Amino acid sequence: MRVGRKLGFKHSKETKEKIRQKALERIFPKGRKLSKEWRENIGKSRIYSSGKDHPFYGKKHSVETKKRIRKNHLGKNHSEKTKKKMSLAHEGDKHWNWQNGKSFEPYSIEFNNQLKEQIRKRDNFQCQFCGILENGRAHDVHHIDYVKKDCKEKNLITLYLRHNRLANYQRNKWQFLFETLQEIRRI
């Protein structure tokens, strides 16, 4: 389902026709005329019903075809030399998300297990982004302003592992969101 689309929403016949026309224009450039029969065949070719009407009904892939499909799904097998070249091409300051070595900065002494547990307890042991509770693994404690030495309670927030990882991309957006959450909490 698309974002922002309401459940139960229906397009009018005119809108459906406009959508269909736009789709045909993308497939076939303007100026090319299609017969009515041709247009109907295009529509039929894209819609298969289940069972006997499906073109692959009653057929099976050969063992060779299955192996080829499996190989394509696994991806290319690169040599160790090629893998090394590929990893070096995106290492350090060549990586698109390089933050000038920020990840190598050490955490302050105050950022210890006791402080992390205190923050998790304050946040009721749940992710402050999605609300998921801890389940066997403690959630991460995240620095909102990305300054590892700033260990004030207002700068720390509990996040589920996946959301903590996501917060390393588009940092300005996440920082604004978490600062806003902290402001709401204080009110």
N, C-alpha and C positions, 0 to 999 in steps of 0.2 A: 504494500500500500504506500502511496506517495505521501510525503510529509505535507500536512495542511489540508489534505483531502478529507471531506466529511463523509462519514459512513452513510450509505443510503442516498448519496447525491447522484442524480441522473442528468445526463446532457440532453438537451432538446434535439429534435431531429435535424434542425438547421445546423446546430453546432457539430453534431456527428458528421454531417455531410461536409462541413468545412474542414474538419480534422482529416476525413478521408481524402479530400481533394489535396490538402497540403502534403499528406503522406505520398500520394501518387506523384505529385510534383517533385518530391525529393527523389523518388525512384526513377521517374521518367521526366527529363527536362521539358520545359515549356516548348510549345511548338509541335511536339510529337503527339499525334492524335491516336487514340486507342479505340478500337471498335468495342461495342457493348459486350460482345462475346468474349473478347480478350480480357476486359475488365472483370467479367464474371469468373473466368478461369483463374485469374490471379487471386481473387477472393477465395475460391474453392481450394486452391493449392496451399493456402496458408492455414486453413482450418481442417484439421483431421478429427474425425470422431473416433472414439475408442473401438477396439475390436476389428472386425473384418474390413472396415473402410480404411484402416491405417495401412500405408504402403509396405510396412515391414511385418505385417501380420503373417504369422506362420513361418517366418524365416528365422534363421539363426546365424550368428557370426561363426566363421571357421576358427579353428584354433590359432592359425597364423594371424588372422585379423585381430583376435583377442589379445595376442602378444603385442602386436603393433599398437593397438589402442592403449594397452597398459604402459608400454614404453613411452608413448607420447604424453601420458598423464604424469609419469614420473619426472619428465623434463629431460634436459640434456645432461649427459654425463660428462662433466669437464674434468680434465686432468688436474692433478694437484698443482702443477705449475700455473695453469690458467686460473684456478681458484685463488692462488696466492696473488697473481697480478690483479684480479678483480677486487680483492680485499684491500690491497695497497692503494688502488685508485680512489677509494672512498675513505681513507684513513685520516684521522686527525683533522687538520684545517681544510682538507679537501672534501670532508663530509658536509652535506647540505645543512645539517643542524648544528654545526660547530659553534660553540659559545666561548671562544677564546680561552679554552682550558679550564673553564669554570668547574667542570666535574672533578678536576683533580684537586681542588681546594679542600683542605681538611675541615671536618665539622668541629665546632667548639667543644670544650670539655663539658659544658653544661648539657649538651645534647646526648643524654645517656638513657639507659633503659628505664630508669625511674621517672624521668621527665616524660618519656614517650608513653609510659603506662598511665601517668597522670592526665595527659592529653586525651588518650583513648577513653579513660573513665569519664572525663568532662563531656566528651562527645557520645557518651552512652554506648561505646564499643560498636559504633556504626559509621559507615562511610557518610561523610557530610555532603557528598554529591548525589549519591543514588539511594542512600538509606539502608544498604545491605548490612546485616549484622555479621560480626566475626563468626566463623564456623571452622574451628580447628586451627586456623592460622591468624595471627594478630594482624590487624590492618597497619598500613604504613602511616607515619606521621610526616606531613609535608610542610616545608617552609613556604609560606604564601608569597613572600617577596623574593624568593630564590637566593637569599643571603644566608649561607650556612652558619654564620656566626651569630645571627639574630635569633635567639631562642626565647623571646618573650612569648607568653601564652597567646597573645593576640595575633602572633605571626605563625602559629602552628595550627594545623588542622588534620583530622583523621581522614584518610582516604583508602579505599579498596585498592589493592595492588595494581589492577588494570588502569584505574583512574589516575593513580600516581604516575604511572608511565605515560599516559596520555598528556598529563600536565606539563611534560617537558617539551611539547610542541605547541606553537602559538602561545607562548608564555604570557604575553600581555593580556590576552583574552581570559586565561585562567586566573591570573593574578587579580584582575578586576572582579571576576565572579566570586572568588574566595574572600576578597576584601569586603564585597557587598554582603556576603553571607555572615561574615563576622560582625558587620555593622548591624544587621538585622538581629543577630543574637543579643547584642548589647541593649537593644531597645526594649 
